[in-house]
């Protein structure tokens, strides 16, 4: 997909809110590449901070696994936070490596993305644009809220369980010998003593906030791109279904193009068959964009769902089957909520994309195709055949990510958590 110049707010689909994109910096990073064809210093600073705060944390935790006696409870706690950290690093790596393709996909945010949809047609489909844009905005807010809630609680919990609060309330809030840290794991320093304890708290505070930040901004990018791709498909299907209605009042079968262009013979419009060909070209372009999107994000979604499955399994295992106090129970509940929210949004967006692309078949059938000539009917059949293979998000290059995937993951999570419980008893 070609691109030239940054995407301005005046170019956006009606109702689409990009405030979270601007706040996270992802909007400026992608538009900078569109303008200058080079990565911005903001992106390089993201990479540097991630290497210092996240990559080092993963190394410490992985190193510690080889020097402890095997215990399912302890090992699962040690790998829980590194799994989320690996998710963050992978997302940032995909952004850095595939920034050209992702900057090009920003065209999906433009309301004039489809050449066949004139300004007048955009106004007729304004209800579709507004409804789906608001839905996209809501999903982005939900993902950000879930991640922010998780980060805030994990960062505040050591303060709540500190010795000062215990003495003030005269209540024991943690077990004897239990390290009062934000994240689990080990460091090659006496992190239970001052000033190392304070230094570790600051380090883990920054790492936890930064990890949540990366997860959030990449989630809203992926969700918005999928929703806007599905929105353009819905709008195209809306106009395909109305194709013969637009020409019914004209005995010659001409369709007005709103003055944007003229037919080769000088008429102020084109025939139903010619307009159908324009729609077919736009549909083919959307299918091509969807295929590129699926190939580019296949490995990321595979990793995301795979590690998410492990995170949910460990969280359910500790939430239900392992004895703990109230704070640890709520801690794992919040962690589980963040991961479930992410997977639910991915699966819902995949289902929405499948439904929107397969509905094009019914849009074609709703036209009065039987009243038009053979060329129109043959071209309609070709479009229907192509639309029978819907777009979808995929994992492992094979499995579609949809509501069926979500149910399977939930069943597998509980089964594996119960199996881990049997191992510990």
C-alpha positions in Angstrom: 0.0 0.0 0.0 1.5 3.3 -1.0 1.4 6.4 1.1 2.5 10.0 0.8 2.4 12.6 3.6 1.0 12.4 7.1 -2.6 11.7 7.9 -4.3 14.9 9.2 -7.2 15.0 11.6 -9.4 16.5 8.9 -8.8 13.3 6.8 -10.0 10.9 9.5 -13.1 8.8 9.4 -16.0 10.6 11.0 -16.2 10.0 14.7 -12.7 8.4 15.1 -10.9 9.6 18.2 -7.1 9.6 18.0 -6.4 11.3 21.4 -5.0 8.1 22.8 -2.7 7.7 19.7 -1.4 11.2 20.2 -0.9 10.7 24.0 1.1 7.5 23.4 3.3 9.0 20.7 2.4 6.3 18.2 0.6 8.8 16.0 3.7 11.0 15.7 6.0 8.0 15.1 4.0 6.7 12.2 3.3 10.1 10.6 7.0 11.0 11.0 7.9 8.0 8.9 5.2 8.9 6.3 6.7 12.4 6.0 10.4 11.6 6.1 10.7 7.9 5.3 12.9 7.4 8.4 12.4 6.3 12.0 12.0 9.0 14.5 14.1 9.6 17.6 11.0 9.0 19.7 11.0 5.4 18.4 14.7 5.0 19.1 14.2 6.3 22.6 11.4 3.7 23.1 13.8 1.0 22.1 16.6 2.2 24.4 14.3 2.5 27.4 12.8 -0.9 26.8 16.2 -2.5 26.6 17.3 -0.9 29.9 14.1 -1.5 31.9 12.6 -4.7 30.3 15.2 -6.8 28.7 17.4 -6.7 31.8 14.4 -7.8 33.9 13.8 -10.8 31.7 17.5 -11.9 32.0 17.4 -11.7 35.8 14.3 -13.8 36.1 15.3 -16.5 33.6 18.7 -16.7 35.3 17.1 -17.3 38.6 15.0 -20.3 37.4 18.2 -22.4 37.1 19.2 -21.9 40.7 16.1 -22.8 42.6 14.5 -26.2 43.5 11.7 -27.1 41.2 8.3 -26.1 42.6 5.3 -25.4 40.4 4.1 -22.4 42.5 7.5 -20.7 42.6 8.4 -21.3 38.9 5.0 -20.1 37.7 5.4 -16.9 39.7 8.9 -16.4 38.4 7.9 -16.7 34.7 4.6 -14.7 35.0 6.0 -11.2 34.8 8.7 -12.1 32.2 6.0 -13.5 29.9 4.2 -10.1 29.9 7.6 -8.4 29.4 8.3 -10.6 26.4 5.0 -9.6 24.9 5.9 -5.9 25.2 9.3 -6.4 23.7 7.9 -8.4 20.8 5.3 -5.7 20.0 8.0 -3.0 20.0 10.2 -5.1 17.8 7.4 -5.6 15.3 6.7 -1.8 15.2 10.4 -1.1 14.6 10.9 -3.7 11.9 7.6 -3.3 10.0 7.1 0.4 10.5 6.9 1.0 6.7 3.9 -1.3 6.4 2.3 -0.1 9.5 2.7 3.6 8.4 1.0 2.6 5.1 -1.9 1.0 7.0 -2.6 4.3 8.6 -4.4 5.1 5.3 -7.3 3.0 6.7 -8.1 5.9 9.1 -8.8 8.2 6.1 -12.5 8.6 5.1 -11.5 8.8 1.4 -9.6 5.5 1.5 -12.0 3.9 -1.1 -11.8 5.7 -4.5 -15.3 4.7 -5.5 -16.9 6.2 -2.4 -17.4 9.9 -3.2 -18.1 12.6 -0.6 -21.9 12.3 -1.3 -21.7 8.6 -0.7 -19.7 9.1 2.5 -22.5 11.3 3.8 -25.1 8.6 3.1 -23.0 6.1 5.0 -22.2 8.5 7.9 -24.3 6.4 10.4 -22.0 3.4 9.7 -18.9 5.5 10.0 -20.0 7.1 13.3 -21.3 3.9 14.9 -18.2 1.8 14.1 -15.8 4.6 15.0 -17.4 5.0 18.4 -17.1 1.2 18.9 -13.5 1.4 18.0 -13.0 4.3 20.4 -14.7 2.3 23.2 -12.5 -0.7 22.7 -9.4 1.4 22.8 -10.5 3.0 26.0 -11.4 -0.4 27.5 -8.0 -1.8 26.7 -6.2 1.2 28.1 -8.3 1.2 31.3 -7.6 -2.5 32.0 -3.9 -2.1 31.5 -3.8 1.1 33.6 -5.8 -0.5 36.4 -3.4 -3.5 36.5 -0.3 -1.3 36.5 -1.6 1.0 39.2 -2.6 -1.8 41.6 0.7 -3.7 41.2 2.7 -0.5 41.8 0.7 0.5 44.9 0.5 -2.9 46.5 4.0 -2.8 48.0 3.1 0.5 49.7 -0.1 -1.0 51.1 1.8 -4.0 52.4 4.7 -2.0 53.8 5.8 -2.2 57.5 4.6 1.3 58.1 1.0 0.5 57.1 1.2 -2.8 59.0 2.2 -1.0 62.2 -0.4 1.7 61.6 -3.3 -0.7 61.2 -1.8 -3.3 63.5 -2.6 -6.0 60.8 -0.2 -8.5 59.2 -0.5 -8.0 55.5 2.3 -10.3 54.2 3.9 -13.6 55.2 7.1 -13.7 57.1 10.1 -13.7 54.7 8.0 -12.7 51.7 9.7 -10.0 49.7 7.6 -6.9 49.4 8.2 -6.1 45.7 6.1 -5.0 42.7 7.2 -7.9 40.5 8.3 -11.4 41.4 11.7 -12.7 40.9 15.3 -12.3 42.0 18.2 -9.8 41.5 22.0 -10.3 42.1 21.9 -7.8 45.0 20.5 -7.8 48.6 17.2 -6.3 47.5 15.6 -6.7 50.9 17.9 -4.2 52.5 18.1 -0.4 52.2 19.1 1.3 49.9 18.8 -1.6 47.5 15.2 -2.1 48.4 14.3 1.5 47.3 16.3 1.2 44.1 14.6 -2.1 43.2 11.2 -0.5 43.8 12.0 2.4 41.5 13.4 0.1 38.9 10.3 -2.2 39.0 8.0 0.8 39.1 9.5 2.2 35.8 9.6 -1.3 34.2 5.9 -2.0 35.1 4.7 1.4 33.9 6.7 1.1 30.7 5.5 -2.4 30.0 1.9 -1.4 30.4 2.4 1.6 28.2 3.8 -0.4 25.3 1.1 -3.0 25.6 -1.6 -0.3 25.6 -0.5 1.7 22.6 0.1 -1.3 20.5 -3.3 -2.7 21.4 -5.1 0.4 20.4 -3.2 0.5 17.1 -4.1 -3.1 16.2 -7.7 -2.8 17.4 -8.3 0.5 15.5 -6.7 -0.8 12.3 -8.9 -4.0 12.3 -12.0 -1.9 13.1 -11.4 0.6 10.3 -10.7 -2.2 7.8 -14.0 -3.7 8.7 -15.7 -0.3 8.6 -14.6 0.3 5.0 -15.8 -3.2 4.1 -19.2 -2.4 5.7 -19.5 0.9 3.8 -18.6 -0.8 0.5 -21.2 -3.5 1.2 -23.8 -0.8 2.0 -23.3 0.9 -1.4 -23.2 -2.4 -3.3 -26.6 -3.3 -1.9 -27.9 0.1 -3.0 -26.3 0.0 -6.4 -29.5 -0.8 -8.4 -31.6 1.5 -6.2 -29.5 4.4 -7.3 -30.0 3.6 -11.0 -33.7 2.6 -10.9 -35.0 6.1 -11.4 -32.8 6.6 -14.5 -34.0 4.6 -17.5 -30.6 4.6 -19.0 -28.9 3.1 -15.9 -26.5 6.0 -15.3 -25.2 6.7 -11.8 -24.2 10.3 -10.8 -20.6 10.6 -9.5 -21.2 13.8 -7.7 -19.3 15.8 -10.2 -15.9 14.2 -9.2 -15.3 12.6 -12.6 -17.0 12.0 -16.0 -17.4 8.9 -18.2 -15.1 8.6 -21.3 -17.9 9.7 -23.6 -18.6 12.9 -21.7 -21.7 11.8 -19.7 -22.0 13.1 -16.1 -22.0 9.5 -14.8 -21.4 5.8 -15.4 -23.6 2.8 -15.8 -24.4 0.2 -13.1 -22.0 -2.3 -14.6 -19.2 0.2 -14.7 -19.9 1.3 -11.1 -19.9 -2.4 -10.1 -16.4 -2.7 -11.6 -15.2 0.2 -9.5 -16.7 -1.5 -6.4 -15.0 -4.7 -7.4 -11.6 -2.9 -7.6 -12.1 -1.4 -4.2 -13.1 -4.8 -2.8 -10.0 -6.4 -4.3 -7.9 -3.6 -2.7 -9.5 -4.2 0.7 -8.8 -8.0 0.4 -5.2 -7.3 -0.5 -4.8 -4.9 2.5 -6.4 -7.6 4.7 -4.0 -10.3 3.4 -1.0 -8.0 4.0 -2.3 -7.2 7.5 -2.8 -10.9 8.3 0.7 -11.8 7.2 2.4 -9.0 9.0 0.6 -9.6 12.3 0.5 -13.4 12.2 3.6 -14.0 14.3 2.7 -11.3 16.7 -0.8 -12.6 17.3 0.5 -16.1 17.6 2.9 -15.1 20.2 0.3 -12.9 21.9 -2.3 -15.6 22.2 0.3 -18.3 23.2 1.9 -16.3 26.0 -1.5 -14.9 27.0 -2.7 -18.5 27.4 0.2 -19.2 29.7 -0.4 -16.0 31.7 -4.1 -16.8 32.1 -3.3 -20.3 33.2 -0.8 -19.2 35.8 -3.2 -16.4 37.0 -6.1 -18.8 37.4 -3.9 -21.4 39.1 -2.8 -18.9 41.7 -6.2 -17.2 42.0 -8.2 -20.3 42.6 -6.0 -23.2 43.7 -3.2 -21.7 45.7 -3.6 -20.5 49.3 -2.9 -16.8 49.7 -4.2 -13.6 51.4 -6.7 -11.1 50.1 -4.2 -8.8 48.5 -2.5 -11.6 46.5 -6.0 -12.9 45.4 -7.0 -9.5 44.1 -3.5 -9.0 42.5 -4.0 -12.1 40.4 -7.6 -11.2 39.6 -6.5 -7.8 38.2 -3.7 -9.5 36.3 -6.2 -12.0 34.9 -8.6 -9.2 33.9 -5.9 -7.4 31.9 -5.0 -10.5 29.9 -8.6 -11.6 29.3 -9.5 -8.1 28.1 -6.8 -8.2 25.6 -7.6 -11.6 24.2 -11.4 -10.9 24.2 -10.8 -7.7 22.1 -8.6 -9.5 19.7 -11.1 -12.3 19.2 -14.0 -9.9 18.9 -12.2 -7.8 16.3 -11.4 -11.0 14.4 -15.0 -12.0 14.4 -16.1 -8.5 13.3 -13.7 -8.6 10.4 -14.9 -12.0 9.3 -18.6 -11.0 9.5 -18.1 -7.7 7.7 -16.2 -9.3 4.8 -18.6 -12.3 4.4 -21.7 -9.9 4.5 -20.5 -8.5 1.1 -22.1 -11.7 -0.4 -25.5 -10.8 0.9 -25.1 -7.2 -0.2 -24.5 -8.4 -3.8 -27.5 -10.7 -3.6 -29.7 -7.8 -2.4 -29.2 -5.9 -5.6 -31.7 -6.3 -8.4 -29.1 -8.3 -10.4 -31.8 -10.3 -12.3 -33.0 -7.1 -14.0 -29.6 -6.2 -15.4 -27.5 -7.6 -18.3 -25.3 -10.6 -18.4 -22.1 -8.7 -17.9 -23.4 -7.4 -14.6 -24.5 -10.8 -13.4 -21.2 -12.5 -14.3 -19.2 -9.8 -12.5 -21.5 -10.0 -9.5 -20.9 -13.8 -9.4 -17.1 -13.2 -9.4 -17.4 -10.8 -6.5 -19.6 -13.2 -4.6 -17.1 -16.0 -5.0 -14.2 -13.8 -3.8 -16.2 -12.6 -0.8 -17.1 -16.2 0.3 -13.5 -16.4 1.7 -13.7 -13.8 4.5 -10.9 -11.8 5.9 -9.8 -12.8 9.4 -7.0 -12.5 11.9 -5.0 -15.7 12.1 -2.6 -17.4 14.4 0.0 -20.0 13.5 -0.7 -19.1 9.8 -3.8 -21.4 10.0 -6.2 -20.8 12.8 -8.7 -17.9 12.7 -8.9 -15.7 15.7 -12.6 -15.4 16.6 -15.2 -16.1 19.2 -14.6 -19.9 18.8 -10.9 -19.4 19.5 -11.9 -17.4 22.7 -14.0 -20.2 24.1 -11.4 -22.8 23.3 -8.7 -20.7 25.1 -10.9 -20.3 28.2 -11.6 -24.1 28.4 -7.9 -24.9 28.0 -6.9 -22.3 30.6 -9.1 -23.9 33.3 -8.0 -27.4 32.4 -4.3 -26.6 32.6 -4.8 -24.7 35.9 -6.5 -27.7 37.3 -3.7 -30.0 36.0 -1.1 -27.8 37.7 -3.1 -28.0 40.9 -3.0 -31.8 40.7 0.8 -31.7 40.3 1.2 -29.6 43.5 -1.0 -31.9 45.6 
